[in-house]
């Protein structure tokens, strides 16, 4: 019984976490479908615990399963890597052709001259699917180990050459 309660709660909370992420990223219909499965699992698991409240190990299994489910849901989301990431890079390396090298790897790069506390800089804004995020960081660090990097998820993307390439499936990162 303890193992069943634990497994049910891990699965339930993983579904819960995925539903929340899908909702936040705008996948409404998929989130609604996931929520139907999630609630069935929740009712079964809660029913097992409430029917056996006199056994403390069931309550502990429920709590530990919940925590484990949060971690499992986050790991699943990392593997799915839904959406895009925008990475801003600031570098001193004007002599290196960072934008060109990153574009050759398939990244969408916009660059411009910037000024920092210690003088001239080059600023880059790079858009990539989240599944390539870690590879992008690795590429930037190889090209400029001292680059300042900050990333965020854009809410909406419209237009641009690079977005068209992604939609056509021509990205070669």
KEPA-955102 format. One record per residue (C-alpha): x negated, y, z. Coordinates in steps of 0.25 Angstrom, whole numbers, plus 5000, padded with zeros to 4 digits. Layout:
N
XYZ ...
//
This chain:
173
500050005000 498950105004 498250074990 499550094983 499850224990 498450274987 498450244972 499850304970 499450434977 498150444968 498950424956 500050514960 499050634964 498250604951 499550624943 499850744952 498550814949 498650784934 500050844934 499650974940 498450984931 499250954919 500351054923 499251164926 498651144912 500051154905 500251004902 501751014906 502350884900 501150794904 501250854918 502750824919 502450684914 501350664924 502250714935 503350614933 502250504935 501650574947 503050584954 503350434953 501950404958 502150504970 503550444974 502950304974 501750344982 502450434992 503550324994 502550224997 501850315008 503250365014 503750225015 502450185023 502150305031 501850215043 500550175037 499550285038 498650215027 499750245017 499750395020 498250395020 498250325006 499250425001 498350545005 497050485000 497750444987 498250584986 496750644987 496250544978 497350574968 496950724968 495450684964 495950584954 496850684947 495750784947 494850684940 495850644930 496050794927 494550804925 494550694915 495750744907 495050884907 496350954902 496251094895 495051184893 494051254901 493451394898 491951414902 491351544903 489851544903 488851664905 487451644901 486151724900 485751644888 485951734876 484751664868 485451534869 486651514859 487551454870 488851484863 488351424850 487851304857 489151284864 490051304852 489151194845 489651104856 491051134853 491451234864 492251364861 491251474866 491551624866 490351704870 489951854873 488951944879 489051974894 488352044904 488051994918 487352044931 485952004925 486252044911 486751994897 487451864897 488251784887 489651744891 490351614885 491751574886 491851424882 493151344880 493151194881 494151084884 493951044899 493450904895 492150974890 492051064902 490850994908 490150964895 490251124893 489651154906 488451054903 488251114889 488251254895 487251214906 486351144896 486351274887 486151374899 485951314913 486151454919 487451484912 488651534921 489851454919 491251474923 492451394918 494051404919 495251344912 495951434902 497451434904 497751454889 496951444876 497351504863 496651524850 495151524847 494351434837 493951334848 495351304853 495751264839 494551164838 494951104851 496451084846 495951024833 495050924841 493750974835 493051004848 491650934848 491150954862 
//
